[in-house]
Amino acid sequence: YANHVDFDFDIYDERRDSALIASLDDASFEKLSTIKLSRYEDATCQIMVRAESAVKPKPDRVKIWEGLISSVRKRCMEGGKKKPMNFTITSVPTQREADIDGVPYEDFVKEYIEAFDQPWEEISKAHEILIEKLNAGRFLRFINNDETNLSMDITGQTFANSVRDKNLPGSEVFSAPLRGSVNGKFVAKGKFEYKTIGVIEDIELYFENGRVVGFRAAMPEQTAAL
């Protein structure tokens, strides 16, 4: 506002919006998405600040909703194509997340804020060294003490440097394996939550030729949700 930037302010509240998404009929649902899309029509940049909530909308309605407003995400992800929209995503640490991780909220916030306060220029330079090595590579193999043993082909692939432009806090280099080349076992210990599926502990994924052929979590109901 101080710099005379034209902007809009949009609040997504999961309690309100999950009730709204669940109760609207299809025609009203589509009309709401049209209104939403019109607000983003002239936008060139999106800054998102999120916080996790215990309230989760119905998965089937969320899927329909995300389909109706998918053009916003598409503009963010496609970069230099027609009407691109730059974006940055960050989030506010919540009591719920601290509880899931089993740490006091004050400690959770302190660690979270420290993750923002990093020597980003030095990290970016270190990334460039890593990218040079990865771009010259052909195969990657990941192993850890939790029995992860995953391999993939990266021949001809190039890696990107992502410090804090899109995700804050950030710090990663990323690319993609050749389609059909991922094989082995991936293990992620800990607690994870994603959209409408709730908390899942100790995820295991089994890959054959690029496809997940088996998976499990700590509890049968979590495996079913996964």
C-alpha positions, -999 to +999 in steps of 0.1 A: +000+000+000+028+024+009+044+018-025+011+023-043+009-013-054-025-025-065-033-056-044-061-078-032-063-095+002-079-130+003-085-150+035-090-187+033-104-201+065-107-239+066-136-239+091-156-215+070-146-227+036-150-264+044-185-257+055-191-236+024-176-262+000-197-290+017-230-272+016-231-255-019-248-272-048-229-277-080-242-245-097-233-223-067-200-241-064-191-232-100-203-196-095-181-192-064-150-204-084-158-179-112-158-151-086-125-164-071-109-166-106-119-131-115-100-118-085-068-133-098-074-123-135-050-093-134-026-106-107+010-110-115+023-121-081+009-141-052+022-142-017+007-170+004+009-173+042-006-205+055-013-221+089-023-257+095-058-264+108-074-294+124-105-289+103-103-307+069-129-303+041-145-333+024-119-348+000-143-353-029-155-317-028-120-304-024-109-323-055-138-306-075-129-272-061-092-275-069-102-285-104-124-254-109-097-230-098-067-250-112-059-222-137-044-201-108-020-229-099-012-235-135-002-198-140+021-201-110+037-233-122+041-226-159+066-198-156+071-179-188+039-190-206+008-169-211-001-147-180+024-162-156+021-154-119+051-154-096+045-168-061+061-172-027+047-196+000+054-195+037+034-204+068+028-195+104+039-221+130+009-233+150+002-251+182-012-280+163+021-285+144+041-283+176+018-310+192+022-333+162+060-330+165+058-334+203+077-303+212+068-272+233+052-245+211+079-219+222+107-242+211+088-250+178+085-212+170+121-205+179+134-233+156+110-222+129+122-186+129+158-197+129+151-215+097+143-182+081+175-165+094+201-183+073+231-172+052+212-174+020+239-160-003+264-186+009+238-214+007+231-204-029+268-206-038+270-240-022+240-251-042+257-241-075+286-264-066+262-292-059+242-285-091+274-287-112+281-322-098+245-334-102+241-320-138+272-341-148+258-372-131+238-402-145+225-421-115+214-412-080+211-435-051+196-426-017+203-446+014+198-440+051+198-459+084+160-464+082+164-488+053+158-463+025+175-476-007+163-458-037+179-454-072+170-433-102+184-423-136+191-385-141+210-388-174+206-355-192+185-339-165+194-304-151+189-292-116+175-259-104+187-237-075+159-229-050+169-209-020+140-188-008+123-175-040+093-199-039+093-216-005+103-197+027+121-211+045+137-229+016+171-243+005+170-271-020+182-281-054+157-300-075+151-318-107+132-350-118+143-386-126+138-401-160+103-415-163+102-452-153+137-452-137+129-451-100+134-484-081+137-494-045+124-485-011+118-451+005+114-447+042+104-415+060+103-417+098+082-392+118+047-377+116+033-361+085+001-344+076-012-336+041-045-319+032-074-341+039-057-374+048-047-365+084-016-375+103+005-404+090+035-419+108+066-437+094+058-439+057+073-466+035+070-465-003+081-493-027+090-484-063+093-505-094+102-488-127+088-455-117+056-466-100+046-471-064+038-508-061+035-510-023+032-487+007+025-487+044+024-465+075+026-472+112-011-479+117-035-499+095-059-469+093-030-446+083-020-471+055-056-470+043-055-432+043-022-432+025 
